[in-house]
Amino acid sequence: MARSLKKGPYINENLLKKMKRVKPKDTVIKTWARDCTIVPEMVGFTFGVHNGKEHIPVKVTEDMVGHKLGEFSATTKFVRHGGRIQRELEQKQVQSKAQAGRTEIKEE
């Protein structure tokens, strides 16, 4: 459920304090606050957003303002769909890459 407009966006105060201590593009700021709304002051910073297992680096740009940090750090790993046909397609791609690698070695 979305946050009420009368309450305003949720911004983690500790995260703002960390931002004031470091310079943009300097280091990755680790955070567990996935529900924190991205504000214009965050543009240019890189946040390590925790996905439940590790911190995923998220570089904040202008078009991310208004979204939540957690939207850019997926919590589930996508497992491919398809069975035998998908496997055959992947094998063909691997073989074509291997052949391309062989031709580069011969040229050198």
N, C-alpha and C positions, 0 to 999 in steps of 0.2 A: 504494500500500500504506500502511496506517495506521501511525502511529508506535507503537512498543512501549509498553505501559503502564508497564513498569518504568523506562523512560527518562523518562517524563513529557512534558508538552507542550513544543513548541519555541517559545521566546519570544526574539525578537531583542533582545539587550542594548542595541544602539545605539538601537533604537526606544524602549526604556524610558528611556534617558538623555535623548532628545529630549522625551519626555513630561514629565519632571521640570523641564525648562527653561521650558516654556510652560504657560499655564493652559488648562483645558478651555474650549471654545467661543471661544478666542482666535484661533488661526490653523489653517491646514491643515498637517498634518505629512506631508511627502512621503516615501514609502517604496517600495522595490522588493521588500520582503520579503513576498511573497504567501503564503508558507508559514508565516508567523508565526501562532500560535494567539492568539485574542482572550481576554484575561483580564479579570477584573472591574475592574482598575485602569484599563483603557482606556475604560470606559463614559463617554460625554460628550464624548470627543475626536472630531475629524474628521481622517481620514487620507486622503491623496491616494495611492491604490494604483495603481501602474503596471500598465497592461494590455498593454504592449509598444509602445504608440504615445504614450499620454498618461496623465496621472494622473487617475483617476476619484475624486471625493470620496465617501468612505464615512463616514457618521455612525454611530458605534458606540452601540448600545442594549443593554439588559440581555438581550434574547432572542438576541443574537449571541454571547454568551459560550460558548466551547468550539469555535466554528467557526474557519475560517481566513480571513484578510483577503482572499485571492484569490477566495473564493467570491462576494464581493459586487462584483467588478470583472470583468465579462465581457471575454474576449479576442477574441471573434468578433462580427461584426455580423450580425444576423439579416436575411436577405433574404426578403421575403414570398413565400409560395407562391401559386400560382394564375396564371392567364393572362388570357384575355379577360374572363371573368366577374368576376374580382377587379378588373380595371381599370374595368369598367362600374360596379361598386358604389362604387368610390372616386370616380368622376366624379359620381355622384349625390350623394355626401356633400359634395363641393366645391361643387356647384350649390346645395344646400340651405343651406350656410353663407354662400354669396354672397348668396342671397336674404334670409337673416336679417340680413345686414349692411346690405343696401339698406333694409330696413324700419326699422332703427335710425336710419339717416341721415335718412329722411323724418320720423321722429318728432321729431328734434331741430330 
